[in-house]
Amino acid sequence: MVRKVWVTVKPKSKRPAIALLEDGTLLVRLASPPVDGKANAELVGAIAEYYAIPKSRVTITSGLTAKRKLIEIQDA
């Protein structure tokens, strides 16, 4: 089963965190800057940790260079 989740990313945050917003979007605060894919790599790791799944099951479907991204999560 594939689950799709909209994510809003805030790079270069002092305190990394994940919050679920009222509209179902995840707000993810990342320490990494949005340079050379560092923030995207940290995002995949954070989402994998949040859902307690391996990083290999998390894919950024759209928004690689945007703050609003569509994430695809493969469930077991």
N, C-alpha and C positions, 0 to 999 in steps of 0.2 A: 504494500500500500504506500502511496506517495502523498505526503502532506505538503501543502504550499503555505508559506507564511510570509507576510509583508514585514519588513524590518526597516526601521529608521536608524541610521548610524550617526553617532557623534564621535568623530575621531579626536585624538589629543585631549582626552578627558583626564582630569586629575584622579578620579576614582572610577575605575571600570565597574560597570554594573549592567544588569538586564532588568527591564521593567515591562510588564504587560500593560498596554494602554487600553482604555475603554473600548476602542474600535477593533480590538483584537490584534493590533500591530505591536510588535516588540520594539522597544526603544533600547538600543544597545550602545552603551558608552564604552569606548575603546581607548587604551593608552597610546596605541600606535598612531603615527601620522599617516595620512592617505598618500603615501609615496611608495612606488615600486611594489604595490600589492601587499604591503605590510598590514594595513588595516583589514583588508579582505581576508588575509590568512588568520589574523587574530579573531575576526568575526566568525569564521568557520569553526575555529577551536572553541570559542565561547558558546556558540549555538550547540555544538556537540556536547559540551559539558552541561549546558542547561537541560537538554533532553536526555542526558546520560546515554549517548550513542557514540559510536566511532566517528571520527572526522570524515572518513570515506563515505559516509551516508549523507553528508551535507553538501549541497551544491548551490552556488549562486546562479540562478537562472537568468535574471536580468538586473541591470543596474550596477555593473562592475565599476563604473566610474561615478556613480551617483550616490547620494546619501540615502535614498530610498531604494531598497533592493527587494527582489522576490527570491526567497530561499526555498529550495526543494529538499524535503527530508524523507529519506527512504526508511520506512519502518520494517522491522523484521517480520 
